[in-house]
Amino acid sequence: MSSLNHCIKFELDVKDENIVFKDYFYKSIKLQKHKIYEAELIQPACPFCGSLDLLHNGNLITNIRYLTANASLPVIIKLAKQRVRCRDCSR
Ligand SMILES: [Zn+2]
């Protein structure tokens, strides 16, 4: 596990093992400065049958607003969810 991932998880108090943080940067959205974190949700096994035989089919990006004490600097987590299809149960 990379130290960057570790660091951001500590900062945001994220404990989910399947979420891996990759990058962070500032971005202006509607003239307001936002802190953006890029993360990926890893899908190691099928949630239905537990099979590891998964077909990866791109990513689905979700923007999650993260509430912090500092209202003047909103934090957004760009979470990329892996789109997977299970070869065993086809879900
Ligand atoms: Zn399955």
PDB file of the backbone (N, CA, C, O) and the ligand in Angstrom, with CONECT records:
HET     ZN  A 101       1
ATOM      1  N   MET A   1       0.850  -1.204   0.000  1.00  0.00           N
ATOM      2  CA  MET A   1       0.000   0.000   0.000  1.00  0.00           C
ATOM      3  C   MET A   1       0.882   1.249   0.000  1.00  0.00           C
ATOM      4  O   MET A   1       1.835   1.334   0.774  1.00  0.00           O
ATOM      5  N   SER A   2       0.573   2.198  -0.848  1.00  0.00           N
ATOM      6  CA  SER A   2       1.399   3.405  -0.953  1.00  0.00           C
ATOM      7  C   SER A   2       1.178   4.320   0.239  1.00  0.00           C
ATOM      8  O   SER A   2       0.127   4.294   0.878  1.00  0.00           O
ATOM      9  N   SER A   3       2.180   5.123   0.521  1.00  0.00           N
ATOM     10  CA  SER A   3       2.066   6.013   1.673  1.00  0.00           C
ATOM     11  C   SER A   3       1.093   7.149   1.396  1.00  0.00           C
ATOM     12  O   SER A   3       0.458   7.664   2.316  1.00  0.00           O
ATOM     13  N   LEU A   4       0.971   7.550   0.110  1.00  0.00           N
ATOM     14  CA  LEU A   4       0.017   8.607  -0.248  1.00  0.00           C
ATOM     15  C   LEU A   4      -1.399   8.165   0.097  1.00  0.00           C
ATOM     16  O   LEU A   4      -2.171   8.905   0.708  1.00  0.00           O
ATOM     17  N   ASN A   5      -1.715   6.959  -0.303  1.00  0.00           N
ATOM     18  CA  ASN A   5      -3.015   6.379  -0.001  1.00  0.00           C
ATOM     19  C   ASN A   5      -3.254   6.362   1.504  1.00  0.00           C
ATOM     20  O   ASN A   5      -4.336   6.708   1.979  1.00  0.00           O
ATOM     21  N   HIS A   6      -2.254   5.965   2.226  1.00  0.00           N
ATOM     22  CA  HIS A   6      -2.320   5.885   3.676  1.00  0.00           C
ATOM     23  C   HIS A   6      -2.602   7.243   4.298  1.00  0.00           C
ATOM     24  O   HIS A   6      -3.463   7.400   5.164  1.00  0.00           O
ATOM     25  N   CYS A   7      -1.841   8.211   3.820  1.00  0.00           N
ATOM     26  CA  CYS A   7      -1.915   9.581   4.290  1.00  0.00           C
ATOM     27  C   CYS A   7      -3.306  10.186   4.095  1.00  0.00           C
ATOM     28  O   CYS A   7      -3.869  10.777   5.016  1.00  0.00           O
ATOM     29  N   ILE A   8      -3.852  10.032   2.890  1.00  0.00           N
ATOM     30  CA  ILE A   8      -5.159  10.616   2.584  1.00  0.00           C
ATOM     31  C   ILE A   8      -6.239   9.909   3.390  1.00  0.00           C
ATOM     32  O   ILE A   8      -7.162  10.547   3.898  1.00  0.00           O
ATOM     33  N   LYS A   9      -6.126   8.610   3.506  1.00  0.00           N
ATOM     34  CA  LYS A   9      -7.113   7.860   4.288  1.00  0.00           C
ATOM     35  C   LYS A   9      -7.140   8.338   5.733  1.00  0.00           C
ATOM     36  O   LYS A   9      -8.199   8.443   6.353  1.00  0.00           O
ATOM     37  N   PHE A  10      -5.968   8.621   6.248  1.00  0.00           N
ATOM     38  CA  PHE A  10      -5.866   9.109   7.622  1.00  0.00           C
ATOM     39  C   PHE A  10      -6.530  10.475   7.727  1.00  0.00           C
ATOM     40  O   PHE A  10      -7.291  10.744   8.657  1.00  0.00           O
ATOM     41  N   GLU A  11      -6.226  11.335   6.750  1.00  0.00           N
ATOM     42  CA  GLU A  11      -6.749  12.693   6.743  1.00  0.00           C
ATOM     43  C   GLU A  11      -8.270  12.715   6.640  1.00  0.00           C
ATOM     44  O   GLU A  11      -8.930  13.511   7.307  1.00  0.00           O
ATOM     45  N   LEU A  12      -8.815  11.853   5.814  1.00  0.00           N
ATOM     46  CA  LEU A  12     -10.265  11.850   5.582  1.00  0.00           C
ATOM     47  C   LEU A  12     -10.994  10.849   6.473  1.00  0.00           C
ATOM     48  O   LEU A  12     -12.222  10.767   6.448  1.00  0.00           O
ATOM     49  N   ASP A  13     -10.248  10.103   7.243  1.00  0.00           N
ATOM     50  CA  ASP A  13     -10.821   9.101   8.126  1.00  0.00           C
ATOM     51  C   ASP A  13     -11.628   8.055   7.347  1.00  0.00           C
ATOM     52  O   ASP A  13     -12.743   7.699   7.728  1.00  0.00           O
ATOM     53  N   VAL A  14     -11.037   7.572   6.246  1.00  0.00           N
ATOM     54  CA  VAL A  14     -11.656   6.527   5.438  1.00  0.00           C
ATOM     55  C   VAL A  14     -11.042   5.193   5.840  1.00  0.00           C
ATOM     56  O   VAL A  14      -9.822   5.035   5.813  1.00  0.00           O
ATOM     57  N   LYS A  15     -11.874   4.246   6.208  1.00  0.00           N
ATOM     58  CA  LYS A  15     -11.326   2.975   6.677  1.00  0.00           C
ATOM     59  C   LYS A  15     -11.553   1.818   5.715  1.00  0.00           C
ATOM     60  O   LYS A  15     -11.068   0.709   5.940  1.00  0.00           O
ATOM     61  N   ASP A  16     -12.289   2.080   4.648  1.00  0.00           N
ATOM     62  CA  ASP A  16     -12.596   1.018   3.688  1.00  0.00           C
ATOM     63  C   ASP A  16     -11.329   0.524   2.984  1.00  0.00           C
ATOM     64  O   ASP A  16     -10.640   1.294   2.314  1.00  0.00           O
ATOM     65  N   GLU A  17     -11.035  -0.752   3.142  1.00  0.00           N
ATOM     66  CA  GLU A  17      -9.833  -1.350   2.550  1.00  0.00           C
ATOM     67  C   GLU A  17      -9.875  -1.348   1.025  1.00  0.00           C
ATOM     68  O   GLU A  17      -8.829  -1.365   0.375  1.00  0.00           O
ATOM     69  N   ASN A  18     -11.067  -1.329   0.456  1.00  0.00           N
ATOM     70  CA  ASN A  18     -11.215  -1.433  -0.996  1.00  0.00           C
ATOM     71  C   ASN A  18     -11.107  -0.095  -1.715  1.00  0.00           C
ATOM     72  O   ASN A  18     -11.162  -0.040  -2.944  1.00  0.00           O
ATOM     73  N   ILE A  19     -10.955   0.981  -0.951  1.00  0.00           N
ATOM     74  CA  ILE A  19     -10.805   2.295  -1.575  1.00  0.00           C
ATOM     75  C   ILE A  19      -9.332   2.674  -1.576  1.00  0.00           C
ATOM     76  O   ILE A  19      -8.680   2.688  -0.532  1.00  0.00           O
ATOM     77  N   VAL A  20      -8.812   2.984  -2.777  1.00  0.00           N
ATOM     78  CA  VAL A  20      -7.403   3.341  -2.917  1.00  0.00           C
ATOM     79  C   VAL A  20      -7.313   4.769  -3.456  1.00  0.00           C
ATOM     80  O   VAL A  20      -7.821   5.063  -4.538  1.00  0.00           O
ATOM     81  N   PHE A  21      -6.674   5.639  -2.707  1.00  0.00           N
ATOM     82  CA  PHE A  21      -6.498   7.022  -3.167  1.00  0.00           C
ATOM     83  C   PHE A  21      -5.277   7.121  -4.056  1.00  0.00           C
ATOM     84  O   PHE A  21      -4.227   6.549  -3.763  1.00  0.00           O
ATOM     85  N   LYS A  22      -5.432   7.868  -5.167  1.00  0.00           N
ATOM     86  CA  LYS A  22      -4.347   7.930  -6.141  1.00  0.00           C
ATOM     87  C   LYS A  22      -3.755   9.316  -6.281  1.00  0.00           C
ATOM     88  O   LYS A  22      -2.563   9.454  -6.556  1.00  0.00           O
ATOM     89  N   ASP A  23      -4.555  10.329  -6.099  1.00  0.00           N
ATOM     90  CA  ASP A  23      -4.065  11.675  -6.361  1.00  0.00           C
ATOM     91  C   ASP A  23      -4.945  12.693  -5.638  1.00  0.00           C
ATOM     92  O   ASP A  23      -6.063  12.390  -5.223  1.00  0.00           O
ATOM     93  N   TYR A  24      -4.411  13.909  -5.499  1.00  0.00           N
ATOM     94  CA  TYR A  24      -5.209  15.001  -4.946  1.00  0.00           C
ATOM     95  C   TYR A  24      -4.690  16.302  -5.522  1.00  0.00           C
ATOM     96  O   TYR A  24      -3.499  16.450  -5.795  1.00  0.00           O
ATOM     97  N   PHE A  25      -5.609  17.247  -5.702  1.00  0.00           N
ATOM     98  CA  PHE A  25      -5.224  18.530  -6.303  1.00  0.00           C
ATOM     99  C   PHE A  25      -6.311  19.556  -6.018  1.00  0.00           C
ATOM    100  O   PHE A  25      -7.393  19.225  -5.531  1.00  0.00           O
ATOM    101  N   TYR A  26      -6.000  20.799  -6.331  1.00  0.00           N
ATOM    102  CA  TYR A  26      -6.995  21.859  -6.186  1.00  0.00           C
ATOM    103  C   TYR A  26      -7.622  22.149  -7.534  1.00  0.00           C
ATOM    104  O   TYR A  26      -6.963  22.059  -8.569  1.00  0.00           O
ATOM    105  N   LYS A  27      -8.905  22.500  -7.517  1.00  0.00           N
ATOM    106  CA  LYS A  27      -9.587  22.822  -8.747  1.00  0.00           C
ATOM    107  C   LYS A  27     -10.637  23.890  -8.458  1.00  0.00           C
ATOM    108  O   LYS A  27     -11.324  23.852  -7.437  1.00  0.00           O
ATOM    109  N   SER A  28     -10.743  24.849  -9.388  1.00  0.00           N
ATOM    110  CA  SER A  28     -11.763  25.880  -9.217  1.00  0.00           C
ATOM    111  C   SER A  28     -13.056  25.449  -9.890  1.00  0.00           C
ATOM    112  O   SER A  28     -13.081  25.170 -11.089  1.00  0.00           O
ATOM    113  N   ILE A  29     -14.119  25.397  -9.116  1.00  0.00           N
ATOM    114  CA  ILE A  29     -15.428  25.087  -9.677  1.00  0.00           C
ATOM    115  C   ILE A  29     -16.332  26.276  -9.356  1.00  0.00           C
ATOM    116  O   ILE A  29     -16.532  26.616  -8.191  1.00  0.00           O
ATOM    117  N   LYS A  30     -16.864  26.892 -10.382  1.00  0.00           N
ATOM    118  CA  LYS A  30     -17.692  28.099 -10.224  1.00  0.00           C
ATOM    119  C   LYS A  30     -16.985  29.144  -9.359  1.00  0.00           C
ATOM    120  O   LYS A  30     -17.567  29.686  -8.420  1.00  0.00           O
ATOM    121  N   LEU A  31     -15.742  29.412  -9.686  1.00  0.00           N
ATOM    122  CA  LEU A  31     -14.902  30.407  -9.024  1.00  0.00           C
ATOM    123  C   LEU A  31     -14.575  30.086  -7.566  1.00  0.00           C
ATOM    124  O   LEU A  31     -13.989  30.909  -6.862  1.00  0.00           O
ATOM    125  N   GLN A  32     -14.945  28.918  -7.127  1.00  0.00           N
ATOM    126  CA  GLN A  32     -14.575  28.548  -5.769  1.00  0.00           C
ATOM    127  C   GLN A  32     -13.539  27.423  -5.784  1.00  0.00           C
ATOM    128  O   GLN A  32     -13.639  26.460  -6.544  1.00  0.00           O
ATOM    129  N   LYS A  33     -12.564  27.582  -4.931  1.00  0.00           N
ATOM    130  CA  LYS A  33     -11.499  26.588  -4.852  1.00  0.00           C
ATOM    131  C   LYS A  33     -12.011  25.328  -4.148  1.00  0.00           C
ATOM    132  O   LYS A  33     -12.588  25.391  -3.062  1.00  0.00           O
ATOM    133  N   HIS A  34     -11.786  24.204  -4.786  1.00  0.00           N
ATOM    134  CA  HIS A  34     -12.176  22.920  -4.208  1.00  0.00           C
ATOM    135  C   HIS A  34     -10.949  22.039  -4.056  1.00  0.00           C
ATOM    136  O   HIS A  34     -10.002  22.132  -4.837  1.00  0.00           O
ATOM    137  N   LYS A  35     -10.976  21.218  -3.084  1.00  0.00           N
ATOM    138  CA  LYS A  35      -9.943  20.212  -2.901  1.00  0.00           C
ATOM    139  C   LYS A  35     -10.494  18.914  -3.473  1.00  0.00           C
ATOM    140  O   LYS A  35     -11.541  18.436  -3.035  1.00  0.00           O
ATOM    141  N   ILE A  36      -9.798  18.340  -4.448  1.00  0.00           N
ATOM    142  CA  ILE A  36     -10.286  17.126  -5.092  1.00  0.00           C
ATOM    143  C   ILE A  36      -9.374  15.948  -4.733  1.00  0.00           C
ATOM    144  O   ILE A  36      -8.150  16.044  -4.831  1.00  0.00           O
ATOM    145  N   TYR A  37      -9.963  14.886  -4.335  1.00  0.00           N
ATOM    146  CA  TYR A  37      -9.208  13.660  -4.115  1.00  0.00           C
ATOM    147  C   TYR A  37      -9.671  12.635  -5.135  1.00  0.00           C
ATOM    148  O   TYR A  37     -10.869  12.462  -5.356  1.00  0.00           O
ATOM    149  N   GLU A  38      -8.718  11.959  -5.753  1.00  0.00           N
ATOM    150  CA  GLU A  38      -9.092  10.909  -6.701  1.00  0.00           C
ATOM    151  C   GLU A  38      -8.878   9.549  -6.054  1.00  0.00           C
ATOM    152  O   GLU A  38      -7.805   9.255  -5.529  1.00  0.00           O
ATOM    153  N   ALA A  39      -9.908   8.737  -6.102  1.00  0.00           N
ATOM    154  CA  ALA A  39      -9.824   7.425  -5.477  1.00  0.00           C
ATOM    155  C   ALA A  39     -10.458   6.385  -6.379  1.00  0.00           C
ATOM    156  O   ALA A  39     -11.240   6.701  -7.275  1.00  0.00           O
ATOM    157  N   GLU A  40     -10.102   5.142  -6.122  1.00  0.00           N
ATOM    158  CA  GLU A  40     -10.693   4.057  -6.883  1.00  0.00           C
ATOM    159  C   GLU A  40     -11.227   3.009  -5.922  1.00  0.00           C
ATOM    160  O   GLU A  40     -10.568   2.635  -4.951  1.00  0.00           O
ATOM    161  N   LEU A  41     -12.412   2.555  -6.209  1.00  0.00           N
ATOM    162  CA  LEU A  41     -12.993   1.488  -5.408  1.00  0.00           C
ATOM    163  C   LEU A  41     -12.671   0.164  -6.084  1.00  0.00           C
ATOM    164  O   LEU A  41     -13.141  -0.118  -7.186  1.00  0.00           O
ATOM    165  N   ILE A  42     -11.874  -0.631  -5.415  1.00  0.00           N
ATOM    166  CA  ILE A  42     -11.454  -1.908  -5.973  1.00  0.00           C
ATOM    167  C   ILE A  42     -12.508  -2.970  -5.675  1.00  0.00           C
ATOM    168  O   ILE A  42     -13.006  -3.084  -4.556  1.00  0.00           O
ATOM    169  N   GLN A  43     -12.824  -3.726  -6.687  1.00  0.00           N
ATOM    170  CA  GLN A  43     -13.801  -4.810  -6.530  1.00  0.00           C
ATOM    171  C   GLN A  43     -13.035  -6.139  -6.678  1.00  0.00           C
ATOM    172  O   GLN A  43     -12.937  -6.674  -7.783  1.00  0.00           O
ATOM    173  N   PRO A  44     -12.504  -6.662  -5.589  1.00  0.00           N
ATOM    174  CA  PRO A  44     -11.654  -7.853  -5.729  1.00  0.00           C
ATOM    175  C   PRO A  44     -12.434  -9.127  -6.011  1.00  0.00           C
ATOM    176  O   PRO A  44     -11.899 -10.063  -6.605  1.00  0.00           O
ATOM    177  N   ALA A  45     -13.683  -9.169  -5.596  1.00  0.00           N
ATOM    178  CA  ALA A  45     -14.452 -10.399  -5.787  1.00  0.00           C
ATOM    179  C   ALA A  45     -15.902 -10.044  -6.049  1.00  0.00           C
ATOM    180  O   ALA A  45     -16.357  -8.954  -5.702  1.00  0.00           O
ATOM    181  N   CYS A  46     -16.623 -10.961  -6.660  1.00  0.00           N
ATOM    182  CA  CYS A  46     -18.044 -10.756  -6.932  1.00  0.00           C
ATOM    183  C   CYS A  46     -18.815 -10.650  -5.612  1.00  0.00           C
ATOM    184  O   CYS A  46     -18.709 -11.530  -4.757  1.00  0.00           O
ATOM    185  N   PRO A  47     -19.602  -9.558  -5.444  1.00  0.00           N
ATOM    186  CA  PRO A  47     -20.345  -9.415  -4.189  1.00  0.00           C
ATOM    187  C   PRO A  47     -21.483 -10.426  -4.048  1.00  0.00           C
ATOM    188  O   PRO A  47     -22.044 -10.593  -2.966  1.00  0.00           O
ATOM    189  N   PHE A  48     -21.813 -11.093  -5.142  1.00  0.00           N
ATOM    190  CA  PHE A  48     -22.939 -12.033  -5.098  1.00  0.00           C
ATOM    191  C   PHE A  48     -22.494 -13.469  -4.814  1.00  0.00           C
ATOM    192  O   PHE A  48     -23.062 -14.141  -3.954  1.00  0.00           O
ATOM    193  N   CYS A  49     -21.462 -13.939  -5.551  1.00  0.00           N
ATOM    194  CA  CYS A  49     -21.057 -15.329  -5.348  1.00  0.00           C
ATOM    195  C   CYS A  49     -19.622 -15.461  -4.838  1.00  0.00           C
ATOM    196  O   CYS A  49     -19.166 -16.569  -4.554  1.00  0.00           O
ATOM    197  N   GLY A  50     -18.892 -14.315  -4.719  1.00  0.00           N
ATOM    198  CA  GLY A  50     -17.537 -14.365  -4.180  1.00  0.00           C
ATOM    199  C   GLY A  50     -16.484 -14.836  -5.165  1.00  0.00           C
ATOM    200  O   GLY A  50     -15.328 -15.030  -4.790  1.00  0.00           O
ATOM    201  N   SER A  51     -16.867 -15.023  -6.424  1.00  0.00           N
ATOM    202  CA  SER A  51     -15.918 -15.476  -7.440  1.00  0.00           C
ATOM    203  C   SER A  51     -14.880 -14.402  -7.742  1.00  0.00           C
ATOM    204  O   SER A  51     -15.188 -13.210  -7.718  1.00  0.00           O
ATOM    205  N   LEU A  52     -13.645 -14.825  -8.026  1.00  0.00           N
ATOM    206  CA  LEU A  52     -12.588 -13.877  -8.381  1.00  0.00           C
ATOM    207  C   LEU A  52     -12.446 -13.745  -9.891  1.00  0.00           C
ATOM    208  O   LEU A  52     -11.600 -12.995 -10.378  1.00  0.00           O
ATOM    209  N   ASP A  53     -13.271 -14.472 -10.625  1.00  0.00           N
ATOM    210  CA  ASP A  53     -13.197 -14.477 -12.080  1.00  0.00           C
ATOM    211  C   ASP A  53     -14.057 -13.350 -12.639  1.00  0.00           C
ATOM    212  O   ASP A  53     -15.173 -13.580 -13.108  1.00  0.00           O
ATOM    213  N   LEU A  54     -13.514 -12.102 -12.584  1.00  0.00           N
ATOM    214  CA  LEU A  54     -14.305 -10.941 -12.975  1.00  0.00           C
ATOM    215  C   LEU A  54     -13.779 -10.314 -14.255  1.00  0.00           C
ATOM    216  O   LEU A  54     -12.572 -10.258 -14.489  1.00  0.00           O
ATOM    217  N   LEU A  55     -14.697  -9.849 -15.068  1.00  0.00           N
ATOM    218  CA  LEU A  55     -14.344  -9.119 -16.288  1.00  0.00           C
ATOM    219  C   LEU A  55     -14.442  -7.638 -15.970  1.00  0.00           C
ATOM    220  O   LEU A  55     -15.486  -7.163 -15.523  1.00  0.00           O
ATOM    221  N   HIS A  56     -13.353  -6.903 -16.199  1.00  0.00           N
ATOM    222  CA  HIS A  56     -13.387  -5.477 -15.912  1.00  0.00           C
ATOM    223  C   HIS A  56     -13.893  -4.716 -17.128  1.00  0.00           C
ATOM    224  O   HIS A  56     -13.473  -4.964 -18.258  1.00  0.00           O
ATOM    225  N   ASN A  57     -14.782  -3.805 -16.876  1.00  0.00           N
ATOM    226  CA  ASN A  57     -15.471  -3.140 -17.966  1.00  0.00           C
ATOM    227  C   ASN A  57     -15.483  -1.634 -17.735  1.00  0.00           C
ATOM    228  O   ASN A  57     -16.539  -1.000 -17.744  1.00  0.00           O
ATOM    229  N   GLY A  58     -14.297  -1.071 -17.530  1.00  0.00           N
ATOM    230  CA  GLY A  58     -14.198   0.374 -17.358  1.00  0.00           C
ATOM    231  C   GLY A  58     -14.573   0.846 -15.973  1.00  0.00           C
ATOM    232  O   GLY A  58     -14.806   0.050 -15.063  1.00  0.00           O
ATOM    233  N   ASN A  59     -14.628   2.166 -15.832  1.00  0.00           N
ATOM    234  CA  ASN A  59     -14.912   2.762 -14.535  1.00  0.00           C
ATOM    235  C   ASN A  59     -16.147   3.652 -14.584  1.00  0.00           C
ATOM    236  O   ASN A  59     -16.505   4.201 -15.627  1.00  0.00           O
ATOM    237  N   LEU A  60     -16.775   3.774 -13.448  1.00  0.00           N
ATOM    238  CA  LEU A  60     -17.923   4.650 -13.293  1.00  0.00           C
ATOM    239  C   LEU A  60     -17.510   5.682 -12.245  1.00  0.00           C
ATOM    240  O   LEU A  60     -17.242   5.329 -11.096  1.00  0.00           O
ATOM    241  N   ILE A  61     -17.458   6.965 -12.642  1.00  0.00           N
ATOM    242  CA  ILE A  61     -16.964   7.989 -11.716  1.00  0.00           C
ATOM    243  C   ILE A  61     -18.132   8.606 -10.931  1.00  0.00           C
ATOM    244  O   ILE A  61     -19.137   9.023 -11.508  1.00  0.00           O
ATOM    245  N   THR A  62     -17.975   8.652  -9.631  1.00  0.00           N
ATOM    246  CA  THR A  62     -18.958   9.315  -8.782  1.00  0.00           C
ATOM    247  C   THR A  62     -18.255  10.417  -7.999  1.00  0.00           C
ATOM    248  O   THR A  62     -17.174  10.210  -7.450  1.00  0.00           O
ATOM    249  N   ASN A  63     -18.874  11.577  -7.955  1.00  0.00           N
ATOM    250  CA  ASN A  63     -18.325  12.664  -7.142  1.00  0.00           C
ATOM    251  C   ASN A  63     -19.028  12.686  -5.797  1.00  0.00           C
ATOM    252  O   ASN A  63     -20.249  12.813  -5.717  1.00  0.00           O
ATOM    253  N   ILE A  64     -18.233  12.558  -4.744  1.00  0.00           N
ATOM    254  CA  ILE A  64     -18.804  12.547  -3.401  1.00  0.00           C
ATOM    255  C   ILE A  64     -18.342  13.801  -2.673  1.00  0.00           C
ATOM    256  O   ILE A  64     -17.146  14.074  -2.579  1.00  0.00           O
ATOM    257  N   ARG A  65     -19.302  14.555  -2.161  1.00  0.00           N
ATOM    258  CA  ARG A  65     -18.961  15.728  -1.367  1.00  0.00           C
ATOM    259  C   ARG A  65     -18.599  15.267   0.033  1.00  0.00           C
ATOM    260  O   ARG A  65     -19.348  14.544   0.690  1.00  0.00           O
ATOM    261  N   TYR A  66     -17.449  15.699   0.460  1.00  0.00           N
ATOM    262  CA  TYR A  66     -16.993  15.306   1.783  1.00  0.00           C
ATOM    263  C   TYR A  66     -17.105  16.501   2.710  1.00  0.00           C
ATOM    264  O   TYR A  66     -16.544  17.560   2.432  1.00  0.00           O
ATOM    265  N   LEU A  67     -17.823  16.338   3.803  1.00  0.00           N
ATOM    266  CA  LEU A  67     -18.050  17.455   4.709  1.00  0.00           C
ATOM    267  C   LEU A  67     -16.855  17.659   5.633  1.00  0.00           C
ATOM    268  O   LEU A  67     -16.401  16.736   6.310  1.00  0.00           O
ATOM    269  N   THR A  68     -16.364  18.887   5.640  1.00  0.00           N
ATOM    270  CA  THR A  68     -15.271  19.212   6.547  1.00  0.00           C
ATOM    271  C   THR A  68     -15.668  20.414   7.389  1.00  0.00           C
ATOM    272  O   THR A  68     -16.686  21.056   7.132  1.00  0.00           O
ATOM    273  N   ALA A  69     -14.869  20.707   8.382  1.00  0.00           N
ATOM    274  CA  ALA A  69     -15.138  21.851   9.255  1.00  0.00           C
ATOM    275  C   ALA A  69     -14.919  23.168   8.507  1.00  0.00           C
ATOM    276  O   ALA A  69     -15.511  24.192   8.845  1.00  0.00           O
ATOM    277  N   ASN A  70     -14.060  23.124   7.485  1.00  0.00           N
ATOM    278  CA  ASN A  70     -13.747  24.323   6.728  1.00  0.00           C
ATOM    279  C   ASN A  70     -14.712  24.473   5.544  1.00  0.00           C
ATOM    280  O   ASN A  70     -14.510  23.864   4.493  1.00  0.00           O
ATOM    281  N   ALA A  71     -15.761  25.287   5.723  1.00  0.00           N
ATOM    282  CA  ALA A  71     -16.799  25.410   4.703  1.00  0.00           C
ATOM    283  C   ALA A  71     -16.328  26.205   3.490  1.00  0.00           C
ATOM    284  O   ALA A  71     -16.922  26.102   2.416  1.00  0.00           O
ATOM    285  N   SER A  72     -15.270  26.996   3.647  1.00  0.00           N
ATOM    286  CA  SER A  72     -14.799  27.807   2.523  1.00  0.00           C
ATOM    287  C   SER A  72     -13.955  26.990   1.540  1.00  0.00           C
ATOM    288  O   SER A  72     -13.652  27.453   0.440  1.00  0.00           O
ATOM    289  N   LEU A  73     -13.584  25.791   1.937  1.00  0.00           N
ATOM    290  CA  LEU A  73     -12.801  24.939   1.046  1.00  0.00           C
ATOM    291  C   LEU A  73     -13.457  23.559   0.951  1.00  0.00           C
ATOM    292  O   LEU A  73     -13.098  22.637   1.682  1.00  0.00           O
ATOM    293  N   PRO A  74     -14.433  23.433   0.029  1.00  0.00           N
ATOM    294  CA  PRO A  74     -15.149  22.165  -0.080  1.00  0.00           C
ATOM    295  C   PRO A  74     -14.233  21.048  -0.591  1.00  0.00           C
ATOM    296  O   PRO A  74     -13.324  21.277  -1.389  1.00  0.00           O
ATOM    297  N   VAL A  75     -14.496  19.866  -0.118  1.00  0.00           N
ATOM    298  CA  VAL A  75     -13.697  18.701  -0.496  1.00  0.00           C
ATOM    299  C   VAL A  75     -14.578  17.745  -1.301  1.00  0.00           C
ATOM    300  O   VAL A  75     -15.682  17.400  -0.878  1.00  0.00           O
ATOM    301  N   ILE A  76     -14.083  17.326  -2.456  1.00  0.00           N
ATOM    302  CA  ILE A  76     -14.818  16.374  -3.283  1.00  0.00           C
ATOM    303  C   ILE A  76     -13.948  15.142  -3.506  1.00  0.00           C
ATOM    304  O   ILE A  76     -12.770  15.257  -3.844  1.00  0.00           O
ATOM    305  N   ILE A  77     -14.526  13.990  -3.319  1.00  0.00           N
ATOM    306  CA  ILE A  77     -13.810  12.752  -3.619  1.00  0.00           C
ATOM    307  C   ILE A  77     -14.350  12.215  -4.938  1.00  0.00           C
ATOM    308  O   ILE A  77     -15.531  11.890  -5.057  1.00  0.00           O
ATOM    309  N   LYS A  78     -13.461  12.129  -5.927  1.00  0.00           N
ATOM    310  CA  LYS A  78     -13.846  11.538  -7.219  1.00  0.00           C
ATOM    311  C   LYS A  78     -13.593  10.053  -7.121  1.00  0.00           C
ATOM    312  O   LYS A  78     -12.454   9.600  -7.235  1.00  0.00           O
ATOM    313  N   LEU A  79     -14.633   9.306  -6.912  1.00  0.00           N
ATOM    314  CA  LEU A  79     -14.467   7.876  -6.699  1.00  0.00           C
ATOM    315  C   LEU A  79     -14.783   7.116  -7.983  1.00  0.00           C
ATOM    316  O   LEU A  79     -15.896   7.179  -8.504  1.00  0.00           O
ATOM    317  N   ALA A  80     -13.786   6.402  -8.477  1.00  0.00           N
ATOM    318  CA  ALA A  80     -13.985   5.584  -9.675  1.00  0.00           C
ATOM    319  C   ALA A  80     -14.331   4.169  -9.247  1.00  0.00           C
ATOM    320  O   ALA A  80     -13.525   3.472  -8.630  1.00  0.00           O
ATOM    321  N   LYS A  81     -15.534   3.763  -9.583  1.00  0.00           N
ATOM    322  CA  LYS A  81     -15.942   2.400  -9.254  1.00  0.00           C
ATOM    323  C   LYS A  81     -15.675   1.517 -10.455  1.00  0.00           C
ATOM    324  O   LYS A  81     -16.040   1.863 -11.579  1.00  0.00           O
ATOM    325  N   GLN A  82     -15.049   0.397 -10.228  1.00  0.00           N
ATOM    326  CA  GLN A  82     -14.798  -0.526 -11.323  1.00  0.00           C
ATOM    327  C   GLN A  82     -16.111  -1.184 -11.724  1.00  0.00           C
ATOM    328  O   GLN A  82     -16.861  -1.695 -10.892  1.00  0.00           O
ATOM    329  N   ARG A  83     -16.360  -1.154 -13.023  1.00  0.00           N
ATOM    330  CA  ARG A  83     -17.539  -1.878 -13.518  1.00  0.00           C
ATOM    331  C   ARG A  83     -17.082  -3.294 -13.810  1.00  0.00           C
ATOM    332  O   ARG A  83     -16.231  -3.512 -14.673  1.00  0.00           O
ATOM    333  N   VAL A  84     -17.625  -4.224 -13.117  1.00  0.00           N
ATOM    334  CA  VAL A  84     -17.196  -5.602 -13.326  1.00  0.00           C
ATOM    335  C   VAL A  84     -18.389  -6.491 -13.634  1.00  0.00           C
ATOM    336  O   VAL A  84     -19.527  -6.214 -13.254  1.00  0.00           O
ATOM    337  N   ARG A  85     -18.082  -7.561 -14.331  1.00  0.00           N
ATOM    338  CA  ARG A  85     -19.091  -8.539 -14.650  1.00  0.00           C
ATOM    339  C   ARG A  85     -18.516  -9.886 -14.242  1.00  0.00           C
ATOM    340  O   ARG A  85     -17.379 -10.215 -14.580  1.00  0.00           O
ATOM    341  N   CYS A  86     -19.300 -10.653 -13.523  1.00  0.00           N
ATOM    342  CA  CYS A  86     -18.826 -11.921 -13.001  1.00  0.00           C
ATOM    343  C   CYS A  86     -19.010 -13.022 -14.068  1.00  0.00           C
ATOM    344  O   CYS A  86     -20.071 -13.158 -14.676  1.00  0.00           O
ATOM    345  N   ARG A  87     -17.937 -13.793 -14.266  1.00  0.00           N
ATOM    346  CA  ARG A  87     -18.037 -14.870 -15.256  1.00  0.00           C
ATOM    347  C   ARG A  87     -18.796 -16.072 -14.712  1.00  0.00           C
ATOM    348  O   ARG A  87     -19.251 -16.924 -15.475  1.00  0.00           O
ATOM    349  N   ASP A  88     -18.929 -16.139 -13.413  1.00  0.00           N
ATOM    350  CA  ASP A  88     -19.604 -17.303 -12.815  1.00  0.00           C
ATOM    351  C   ASP A  88     -21.115 -17.140 -12.732  1.00  0.00           C
ATOM    352  O   ASP A  88     -21.868 -18.041 -13.102  1.00  0.00           O
ATOM    353  N   CYS A  89     -21.556 -15.972 -12.237  1.00  0.00           N
ATOM    354  CA  CYS A  89     -23.013 -15.808 -12.092  1.00  0.00           C
ATOM    355  C   CYS A  89     -23.564 -14.733 -13.032  1.00  0.00           C
ATOM    356  O   CYS A  89     -24.762 -14.450 -13.014  1.00  0.00           O
ATOM    357  N   SER A  90     -22.680 -14.120 -13.870  1.00  0.00           N
ATOM    358  CA  SER A  90     -23.061 -13.128 -14.893  1.00  0.00           C
ATOM    359  C   SER A  90     -23.712 -11.869 -14.346  1.00  0.00           C
ATOM    360  O   SER A  90     -24.430 -11.194 -15.084  1.00  0.00           O
ATOM    361  N   ARG A  91     -23.493 -11.528 -13.095  1.00  0.00           N
ATOM    362  CA  ARG A  91     -24.048 -10.298 -12.581  1.00  0.00           C
ATOM    363  C   ARG A  91     -23.040  -9.159 -12.614  1.00  0.00           C
ATOM    364  O   ARG A  91     -23.358  -8.041 -12.209  1.00  0.00           O
TER     365      ARG A  91
HETATM  366 ZN    ZN A 101     -20.664 -13.889  -9.213  1.00  0.00          ZN2+
END
